[in-house]
Amino acid sequence: NMYGKAAEFWADLRLELLSAGEISGEEKGVSNQIWRLYWSSHQRFFRHMCMSAKVPAVVKLAKEALAENKCVVIGLQSTGEARTEEAVTKYGVEMEDFVSGPRELLLKLVEENYPLPPKPDTFQQGEEKVTEIQRKRHSAQDVSFKGRVRKVAKMEDVSDDDSGDYSPSESSDHESSESDEEFHMCQICNSEEEKSLLLNCSGCSLRVHPSCLTPPWTGMLTDDWSCYSCKKIEGQEMEHDANVADFSKRYDSAVERKLKILDVIRSLDLPNNPLDDIIDQLGGPDKVAEITGRRGMLIRTSDGKGVIYQARNAKEVSMEMINMHEKQQFMDDKKLIAIISEAGSAGVSLHADRRAKNQRRRVHVTLELPWSADRAIQQFGRTHRSNQTSAPQYRLLFTNLGGEKRFASIVAKRLESLGALTQGDRRAGPSLSAFNYDSTYGKKALTMVYRGIMEQDSFPVVPPRCSDNQASIEEFITEAKVALVSVGIIRDATVCNGKVAGKLSGRIVDADMHDVARFLNRLLGLAPDIQNR
């Protein structure tokens, strides 16, 4: 149920990212980068889910081995340290429960890569307002025409009583001031005119004759008149404001959708970090020797109501020597369970050495296979050395999920090659050939499946859970198409009209037709019942 809901969410997230990318108008290069991150996160997420599904089996095997007076070595590749440290940075060193690696991976993917339109604040700050630019371009300085105005002669009666107070300069200044108020110059034809006969722009203070404009102004002379340039600027300003409002609306809507997706991620039921979970279920750090590359760990508090983050070298051992200290605890029979990763176990021997105190038989449980065969052999060799009292028992765990065969397929293929290289016979390697799907026959089979689903050819055999009835086969084809569209293998999908109305159509690129690894990768993102069909 947990896996199915996670697969459904990833399919919904893909559609949401497609829609958000179209709305934000992201560039092709940015879009390609987002999808690369999406599919790589998709693979890591479901690989983590596969690991978590095997935790109960690991714990059961370990307890059974201890009951039989054996000791246990558990091998894995990823420790989840990066997700744990990010969670500690965000939430602090004290938390209610162990960190869920898949949840933190999803949160990081959406928080950092969800396509958003340009932020309105950035849009406004990146350019001056249109009105300000245009005002600077078109506005003219308020020109004083004093000294060029037309003087109007005025006759005044001067009485004998006033003759003593008459001042020519005062009269001249008074007349000049009145003339300045009554007359202005047209800024197009440069001729003087009475103020009342000129148009005065309320925006840029332009004074002109109505007839000097192109086209001439035929309306009334009003105080709120605007010149043609200012009207154009006002239109641009209104358009600019409308664009800003539209950007703001689109941005707010996108942010709201992003926050809803983050809330959905937080509400998903997802597993905890397998490494911390296993250590906790097997007795904690006092019972389990951890030989990995991580520097810190989450441990259960004494009251059992939460977890706390602490450095692995909390017991007065330097960080450089902590793995050797843990290894010695295991070899001295003080801890009967060891968990090793590739990064931390380089050069470490954990076999039943005759010189060591702990000579119990080792049960080597592989929780997570390495990507390459030589590393797998190297990890197996940690518990299988010369001078040992007993050979280890190996337990390679696989779930019944069809997609997990992708990881087994890689190692199986390379282990067969390793057998051929070391023994001169490909059959000399471990018998994992049943998991090697990335072979010539596997590629041919995949091509047949794709061609059958795309209705380019008939199926060589009746599809699983189908009868010879054509209707059941068509139902299978429809379900398969929907599944392949949801994981991005069928591209440019459309719903047909006309005689075949309702049918899905699309294309599978040539590079994918033979790519078994990609098929198994994407298969992980489907619900378990579809994977195993």
C-alpha positions as CSV (number, residue, x, y, z in Angstrom):
1,N,0.0,0.0,0.0
2,M,2.8,2.4,0.9
3,Y,4.7,1.6,-2.3
4,G,1.5,1.9,-4.5
5,K,0.7,5.4,-3.1
6,A,4.3,6.5,-3.6
7,A,4.2,5.3,-7.3
8,E,0.9,7.1,-7.7
9,F,2.4,10.3,-6.3
10,W,5.4,10.2,-8.6
11,A,3.0,9.9,-11.6
12,D,1.0,12.9,-10.4
13,L,4.3,14.8,-9.8
14,R,5.4,14.2,-13.3
15,L,2.1,15.7,-14.7
16,E,2.4,18.6,-12.3
17,L,6.0,19.4,-13.4
18,L,4.9,19.2,-17.1
19,S,2.1,21.6,-16.4
20,A,4.3,24.0,-14.3
21,G,7.0,24.0,-16.9
22,E,4.5,25.1,-19.6
23,I,3.1,27.8,-17.4
24,S,6.5,29.2,-16.4
25,G,7.8,29.1,-19.9
26,E,11.1,27.6,-18.9
27,E,13.9,27.3,-21.4
28,K,14.7,23.9,-23.0
29,G,18.1,23.6,-21.2
30,V,16.5,24.2,-17.8
31,S,13.7,21.8,-18.6
32,N,16.1,19.0,-19.6
33,Q,18.1,19.5,-16.4
34,I,14.9,19.2,-14.3
35,W,13.9,16.0,-16.0
36,R,17.4,14.5,-15.5
37,L,17.1,15.3,-11.8
38,Y,13.6,13.9,-11.7
39,W,14.5,10.5,-13.2
40,S,17.7,10.1,-11.1
41,S,15.7,11.0,-8.0
42,H,13.0,8.6,-9.1
43,Q,15.5,5.7,-9.3
44,R,17.1,6.6,-5.9
45,F,13.7,6.9,-4.3
46,F,12.5,3.5,-5.4
47,R,15.8,1.8,-4.7
48,H,15.5,3.1,-1.2
49,M,11.9,1.8,-1.0
50,C,13.2,-1.6,-2.1
51,M,15.8,-1.5,0.6
52,S,13.3,-0.5,3.3
53,A,11.0,-3.4,2.2
54,K,13.8,-5.8,3.1
55,V,14.5,-4.5,6.6
56,P,12.0,-6.8,8.4
57,A,13.6,-9.8,6.6
58,V,17.1,-8.6,7.5
59,V,16.2,-8.3,11.2
60,K,14.5,-11.7,11.2
61,L,17.6,-13.4,9.6
62,A,19.9,-11.6,12.1
63,K,18.0,-12.7,15.1
64,E,17.8,-16.3,13.8
65,A,21.5,-16.3,13.2
66,L,22.2,-15.0,16.8
67,A,19.9,-17.7,18.2
68,E,22.1,-20.3,16.4
69,N,25.2,-18.9,18.0
70,K,26.4,-17.2,14.8
71,C,27.3,-13.6,14.1
72,V,25.9,-11.4,11.3
73,V,27.5,-9.1,8.8
74,I,25.0,-6.9,6.8
75,G,26.3,-5.3,3.6
76,L,24.8,-2.2,2.0
77,Q,26.0,0.7,-0.3
78,S,24.1,3.8,0.7
79,T,23.9,5.1,4.3
80,G,21.5,8.0,3.8
81,E,24.0,10.4,5.5
82,A,23.3,13.3,3.1
83,R,19.5,13.2,3.7
84,T,20.1,12.9,7.5
85,E,22.4,15.9,7.7
86,E,20.0,18.0,5.6
87,A,17.2,17.0,8.0
88,V,19.3,17.9,11.1
89,T,20.1,21.3,9.5
90,K,16.4,21.9,9.0
91,Y,14.8,20.4,12.1
92,G,17.7,20.4,14.7
93,V,19.5,17.5,16.4
94,E,16.4,16.3,18.3
95,M,13.5,14.8,16.3
96,E,10.4,12.7,16.9
97,D,11.5,9.8,14.7
98,F,14.3,8.7,12.3
99,V,14.7,10.6,9.1
100,S,12.8,9.2,6.1
101,G,15.3,9.3,3.2
102,P,12.6,9.1,0.5
103,R,10.7,12.0,2.0
104,E,13.7,14.2,2.3
105,L,14.7,13.4,-1.3
106,L,11.3,14.3,-2.6
107,L,11.2,17.5,-0.6
108,K,14.6,18.6,-1.9
109,L,13.6,17.8,-5.5
110,V,10.4,19.9,-5.3
111,E,11.8,22.7,-3.2
112,E,14.8,23.3,-5.5
113,N,13.5,22.4,-8.9
114,Y,9.8,23.2,-9.1
115,P,9.4,25.5,-12.1
116,L,8.1,29.0,-11.0
117,P,7.4,32.0,-13.3
118,P,9.6,35.1,-12.8
119,K,9.0,36.7,-9.4
120,P,7.0,40.0,-9.7
121,D,9.5,41.9,-7.5
122,T,12.4,40.8,-9.8
123,F,10.3,41.8,-12.8
124,Q,9.8,45.3,-11.5
125,Q,13.3,45.8,-10.1
126,G,15.0,44.5,-13.3
127,E,13.7,47.5,-15.3
128,E,12.7,51.1,-14.5
129,K,9.0,51.8,-14.8
130,V,8.0,52.7,-18.3
131,T,6.6,56.0,-17.2
132,E,9.8,57.1,-15.6
133,I,11.9,56.2,-18.7
134,Q,9.4,57.9,-21.0
135,R,9.0,61.0,-18.8
136,K,12.8,61.5,-18.9
137,R,12.8,61.1,-22.7
138,H,9.8,63.3,-23.5
139,S,9.4,65.9,-20.8
140,A,10.9,69.3,-21.5
141,Q,12.3,71.8,-19.0
142,D,10.0,74.5,-18.0
143,V,11.4,77.3,-20.2
144,S,11.2,80.9,-19.0
145,F,10.4,83.4,-21.8
146,K,11.0,86.5,-19.7
147,G,12.5,89.2,-21.9
148,R,10.9,87.8,-25.1
149,V,7.2,88.4,-24.1
150,R,5.1,90.9,-25.9
151,K,4.6,94.1,-24.0
152,V,1.1,95.6,-23.9
153,A,1.0,99.4,-23.5
154,K,-1.3,100.5,-20.7
155,M,-2.5,104.1,-20.2
156,E,-3.0,105.1,-16.6
157,D,-4.2,108.4,-15.2
158,V,-1.7,109.8,-12.8
159,S,-2.9,112.3,-10.3
160,D,-0.9,115.1,-8.7
161,D,-1.1,113.2,-5.4
162,D,0.5,110.1,-6.8
163,S,3.2,111.8,-8.8
164,G,5.6,111.8,-5.9
165,D,5.3,108.0,-5.4
166,Y,5.7,106.9,-9.0
167,S,8.5,104.5,-9.7
168,P,9.3,103.5,-13.3
169,S,11.1,100.3,-12.3
170,E,8.2,99.1,-10.1
171,S,5.7,99.6,-13.0
172,S,8.0,97.8,-15.4
173,D,8.3,94.8,-13.1
174,H,4.6,94.7,-12.5
175,E,3.8,94.7,-16.2
176,S,6.5,92.1,-17.0
177,S,5.1,89.7,-14.3
178,E,1.6,90.1,-15.7
179,S,2.8,89.5,-19.2
180,D,4.7,86.3,-18.1
181,E,1.5,85.0,-16.6
182,E,-0.6,85.8,-19.7
183,F,1.7,84.8,-22.5
184,H,3.7,81.6,-23.2
185,M,5.6,80.3,-26.2
186,C,4.4,77.3,-28.3
187,Q,7.0,74.7,-28.0
188,I,6.5,73.5,-31.6
189,C,6.3,76.7,-33.6
190,N,8.1,78.9,-31.1
191,S,5.6,81.7,-31.4
192,E,4.1,83.6,-28.4
193,E,0.5,83.2,-27.6
194,E,-1.9,83.9,-24.8
195,K,-1.9,81.2,-22.1
196,S,-5.6,80.6,-22.6
197,L,-5.1,79.8,-26.2
198,L,-2.4,77.1,-25.7
199,L,-2.8,73.5,-24.7
200,N,-0.9,72.6,-21.5
201,C,-0.1,68.9,-21.0
202,S,-0.8,67.8,-17.5
203,G,1.8,65.1,-17.8
204,C,5.0,66.8,-19.2
205,S,3.9,70.5,-19.1
206,L,4.1,70.8,-22.9
207,R,2.5,74.1,-24.2
208,V,1.4,74.1,-27.8
209,H,-1.1,75.5,-30.3
210,P,-3.9,73.0,-31.0
211,S,-3.2,73.4,-34.7
212,C,0.5,72.7,-34.3
213,L,-0.1,69.1,-33.2
214,T,-0.1,66.2,-35.7
215,P,-2.9,65.5,-36.1
216,P,-4.3,68.9,-34.9
217,W,-6.3,69.0,-31.7
218,T,-9.9,69.7,-32.3
219,G,-11.3,69.2,-28.8
220,M,-11.9,71.6,-26.0
221,L,-9.0,73.2,-24.0
222,T,-9.2,71.5,-20.7
223,D,-6.9,71.5,-17.7
224,D,-6.4,67.7,-17.7
225,W,-5.3,67.5,-21.4
226,S,-2.5,65.1,-22.2
227,C,-0.3,65.2,-25.2
228,Y,-0.1,62.3,-27.6
229,S,3.3,61.1,-26.2
230,C,2.0,61.1,-22.6
231,K,-1.2,59.2,-23.7
232,K,1.0,56.6,-25.3
233,I,3.1,56.4,-22.2
234,E,0.0,56.1,-20.0
235,G,-1.1,53.2,-22.2
236,Q,2.3,51.5,-21.9
237,E,2.1,52.1,-18.1
238,M,-1.3,50.5,-17.9
239,E,0.0,47.6,-20.0
240,H,3.0,47.3,-17.8
241,D,0.9,47.3,-14.6
242,A,-1.4,44.7,-16.2
243,N,1.7,42.5,-17.0
244,V,3.0,42.9,-13.5
245,A,-0.5,41.9,-12.1
246,D,-0.6,38.9,-14.4
247,F,3.0,37.9,-13.4
248,S,2.0,38.3,-9.7
249,K,-1.1,36.2,-10.1
250,R,0.8,33.4,-12.0
251,Y,3.6,33.4,-9.5
252,D,1.3,33.3,-6.5
253,S,-0.7,30.5,-8.0
254,A,2.5,28.5,-8.8
255,V,3.9,29.0,-5.3
256,E,0.5,27.8,-3.8
257,R,0.6,24.7,-6.0
258,K,4.2,24.0,-4.9
259,L,3.3,24.4,-1.2
260,K,0.4,22.0,-1.7
261,I,2.8,19.4,-3.2
262,L,5.2,19.8,-0.3
263,D,2.3,19.3,2.1
264,V,1.3,16.1,0.3
265,I,4.9,14.8,0.5
266,R,5.0,15.4,4.3
267,S,1.7,13.5,4.7
268,L,2.9,10.5,2.7
269,D,3.6,7.3,4.7
270,L,7.3,6.7,3.8
271,P,9.9,4.4,5.4
272,N,12.7,5.5,7.7
273,N,16.4,5.3,6.8
274,P,17.1,1.5,6.6
275,L,20.5,1.8,8.3
276,D,19.2,3.6,11.4
277,D,16.1,1.4,11.4
278,I,18.1,-1.8,11.4
279,I,20.5,-0.6,14.1
280,D,17.5,0.4,16.3
281,Q,15.7,-2.9,15.9
282,L,18.8,-4.9,16.6
283,G,19.6,-3.3,19.9
284,G,21.2,0.1,19.1
285,P,24.9,1.1,18.7
286,D,25.8,-0.9,21.8
287,K,24.9,-4.1,20.1
288,V,25.7,-3.3,16.4
289,A,29.2,-2.4,15.0
290,E,28.8,0.2,12.3
291,I,31.6,0.3,9.7
292,T,30.5,2.9,7.3
293,G,31.7,6.3,6.0
294,R,29.2,8.5,7.8
295,R,30.2,10.8,10.6
296,G,27.0,11.0,12.6
297,M,24.0,8.9,13.4
298,L,20.5,9.1,14.9
299,I,19.9,7.1,18.0
300,R,16.8,6.5,20.1
301,T,16.5,8.6,23.3
302,S,16.5,6.8,26.7
303,D,12.8,7.4,27.2
304,G,12.1,6.1,23.7
305,K,10.0,9.1,22.7
306,G,12.3,10.5,20.1
307,V,15.7,10.4,18.5
308,I,18.8,12.5,18.8
309,Y,21.7,13.1,16.4
310,Q,25.2,12.5,17.7
311,A,28.6,11.9,16.3
312,R,29.6,8.3,15.8
313,N,32.8,8.8,17.9
314,A,31.0,9.9,21.0
315,K,33.0,7.4,23.2
316,E,36.3,9.1,23.1
317,V,37.5,7.6,19.9
318,S,38.8,9.8,17.0
319,M,36.7,9.9,13.9
320,E,39.6,8.5,11.9
321,M,39.8,5.4,14.1
322,I,36.0,4.8,14.7
323,N,35.7,2.2,12.0
324,M,38.7,0.3,13.2
325,H,37.4,0.5,16.8
326,E,34.0,-0.9,15.7
327,K,35.7,-3.6,13.7
328,Q,37.7,-4.7,16.7
329,Q,34.6,-4.7,18.9
330,F,33.1,-7.2,16.4
331,M,36.2,-9.4,16.2
332,D,36.6,-9.4,20.0
333,D,33.1,-10.9,20.3
334,K,31.8,-7.7,22.1
335,K,29.3,-7.0,19.3
336,L,27.8,-9.8,17.2
337,I,26.4,-7.7,14.4
338,A,28.4,-5.6,12.0
339,I,27.0,-3.4,9.2
340,I,29.4,-2.5,6.5
341,S,29.3,-0.1,3.5
342,E,31.7,0.2,0.6
343,A,33.1,3.5,1.8
344,G,33.8,2.4,5.4
345,S,35.0,-1.2,5.0
346,A,37.9,-0.7,2.6
347,G,40.7,-3.0,3.8
348,V,38.6,-4.5,6.6
349,S,38.6,-8.3,7.3
350,L,35.6,-9.6,9.2
351,H,36.1,-13.4,8.6
352,A,36.2,-16.0,11.3
353,D,39.9,-15.6,11.9
354,R,41.6,-18.3,14.0
355,R,43.5,-15.5,15.7
356,A,40.4,-13.6,16.7
357,K,38.2,-14.2,19.7
358,N,35.0,-14.1,17.7
359,Q,35.2,-17.4,15.7
360,R,31.5,-17.8,15.2
361,R,30.3,-18.6,11.7
362,R,29.5,-15.5,9.8
363,V,26.1,-15.0,8.1
364,H,26.6,-12.4,5.4
365,V,23.4,-10.7,4.5
366,T,23.4,-8.4,1.4
367,L,20.7,-5.8,1.8
368,E,21.8,-3.8,-1.2
369,L,23.9,-5.1,-4.1
370,P,26.7,-2.8,-5.5
371,W,26.4,-1.5,-9.0
372,S,29.4,-3.6,-10.3
373,A,30.3,-7.2,-10.0
374,D,33.9,-6.6,-8.8
375,R,32.6,-4.5,-5.9
376,A,30.1,-7.2,-5.0
377,I,32.9,-9.8,-4.9
378,Q,35.0,-7.4,-2.9
379,Q,32.2,-7.0,-0.3
380,F,31.6,-10.8,-0.2
381,G,35.3,-11.2,0.5
382,R,35.2,-9.2,3.7
383,T,33.9,-12.3,5.5
384,H,35.7,-15.0,3.3
385,R,39.4,-15.0,3.8
386,S,42.2,-17.5,4.4
387,N,42.9,-18.9,7.9
388,Q,39.2,-18.9,8.8
389,T,37.6,-21.5,11.0
390,S,34.4,-21.7,8.9
391,A,33.1,-20.3,5.6
392,P,30.4,-17.7,5.7
393,Q,26.8,-18.2,4.7
394,Y,25.7,-15.7,2.1
395,R,22.1,-14.4,2.0
396,L,21.2,-12.2,-1.0
397,L,17.9,-10.6,-0.4
398,F,15.5,-9.6,-3.2
399,T,11.9,-8.4,-3.1
400,N,9.2,-9.7,-5.4
401,L,9.1,-6.3,-7.1
402,G,9.7,-6.6,-10.8
403,G,11.7,-3.4,-11.0
404,E,14.3,-4.6,-8.4
405,K,15.4,-7.2,-10.9
406,R,17.1,-4.2,-12.6
407,F,19.8,-4.1,-9.8
408,A,20.2,-7.9,-9.8
409,S,20.4,-7.9,-13.6
410,I,23.5,-5.6,-13.6
411,V,25.4,-7.6,-11.0
412,A,24.3,-11.0,-12.5
413,K,25.6,-9.9,-16.0
414,R,28.9,-8.8,-14.6
415,L,29.3,-11.7,-12.3
416,E,29.0,-14.0,-15.3
417,S,31.7,-12.1,-17.1
418,L,33.8,-12.3,-13.9
419,G,33.5,-16.1,-13.9
420,A,34.5,-16.2,-17.6
421,L,37.5,-14.0,-16.9
422,T,38.8,-15.8,-13.8
423,Q,38.0,-19.4,-14.6
424,G,37.7,-19.4,-18.4
425,D,34.1,-20.5,-18.1
426,R,31.1,-18.2,-17.7
427,R,29.4,-20.9,-15.7
428,A,32.1,-20.6,-13.0
429,G,30.6,-17.4,-11.6
430,P,27.7,-17.4,-9.1
431,S,24.4,-18.8,-10.4
432,L,22.6,-15.5,-10.9
433,S,22.0,-16.0,-14.6
434,A,18.3,-16.1,-14.0
435,F,18.5,-12.4,-13.1
436,N,20.5,-11.4,-16.2
437,Y,17.8,-9.7,-18.3
438,D,20.3,-7.3,-20.0
439,S,21.3,-9.9,-22.6
440,T,20.7,-10.3,-26.3
441,Y,17.6,-12.4,-25.6
442,G,16.4,-9.8,-23.0
443,K,16.7,-7.0,-25.5
444,K,14.8,-8.9,-28.2
445,A,12.1,-9.8,-25.7
446,L,11.7,-6.1,-24.7
447,T,11.4,-5.0,-28.3
448,M,8.7,-7.6,-28.8
449,V,6.8,-6.4,-25.8
450,Y,7.0,-2.7,-26.9
451,R,5.9,-3.5,-30.4
452,G,3.0,-5.5,-29.1
453,I,1.9,-2.8,-26.7
454,M,2.2,-0.1,-29.4
455,E,0.1,-2.5,-31.7
456,Q,2.9,-2.5,-34.3
457,D,3.0,-6.3,-34.1
458,S,1.1,-9.2,-32.4
459,F,2.3,-10.7,-29.2
460,P,4.2,-13.9,-29.6
461,V,2.5,-15.3,-26.5
462,V,-0.7,-14.4,-24.7
463,P,0.0,-11.6,-22.2
464,P,-0.1,-12.5,-18.5
465,R,-3.5,-12.7,-16.8
466,C,-5.1,-12.6,-20.3
467,S,-7.1,-15.2,-22.2
468,D,-7.3,-15.8,-25.9
469,N,-10.2,-13.4,-26.0
470,Q,-9.2,-10.3,-28.0
471,A,-11.0,-8.0,-25.5
472,S,-8.8,-9.1,-22.6
473,I,-5.7,-8.5,-24.7
474,E,-6.9,-5.0,-25.7
475,E,-7.5,-4.3,-22.0
476,F,-4.0,-5.3,-21.2
477,I,-2.6,-3.1,-24.0
478,T,-4.5,-0.1,-22.7
479,E,-3.3,-0.6,-19.1
480,A,0.3,-1.1,-20.4
481,K,0.1,2.1,-22.4
482,V,-1.1,4.1,-19.5
483,A,1.6,2.6,-17.3
484,L,4.4,3.4,-19.9
485,V,3.1,6.9,-20.4
486,S,3.1,7.5,-16.6
487,V,6.8,6.6,-16.4
488,G,7.9,8.5,-19.5
489,I,8.7,5.7,-21.9
490,I,5.8,6.4,-24.3
491,R,6.2,10.0,-25.3
492,D,3.9,12.6,-27.0
493,A,0.9,10.6,-25.8
494,T,-2.5,11.7,-27.2
495,V,-6.1,10.3,-27.1
496,C,-7.3,9.3,-30.5
497,N,-10.6,10.4,-32.1
498,G,-12.8,8.9,-34.8
499,K,-13.1,5.2,-35.2
500,V,-10.5,4.5,-32.5
501,A,-11.8,7.2,-30.1
502,G,-10.4,6.8,-26.6
503,K,-7.3,4.9,-27.6
504,L,-3.9,6.1,-26.5
505,S,-1.3,6.8,-29.1
506,G,2.3,7.9,-28.8
507,R,5.8,6.8,-29.7
508,I,8.8,5.0,-28.1
509,V,12.1,6.4,-29.3
510,D,14.5,3.9,-30.9
511,A,17.1,4.2,-28.1
512,D,14.5,2.9,-25.6
513,M,13.4,0.0,-27.7
514,H,16.4,-2.1,-26.6
515,D,17.2,-0.4,-23.3
516,V,16.5,-3.1,-20.7
517,A,18.1,-1.1,-17.9
518,R,15.9,1.9,-18.5
519,F,12.8,-0.2,-18.7
520,L,13.6,-1.9,-15.4
521,N,14.4,1.5,-13.9
522,R,11.1,3.1,-14.9
523,L,9.3,-0.1,-13.9
524,L,10.1,0.7,-10.3
525,G,7.8,3.7,-10.5
526,L,4.7,1.5,-11.1
527,A,2.4,0.0,-8.5
528,P,3.6,-3.5,-7.4
529,D,0.7,-5.4,-9.1
530,I,1.5,-3.8,-12.4
531,Q,5.3,-4.4,-12.0
532,N,4.7,-8.1,-11.3
533,R,2.2,-8.6,-14.1
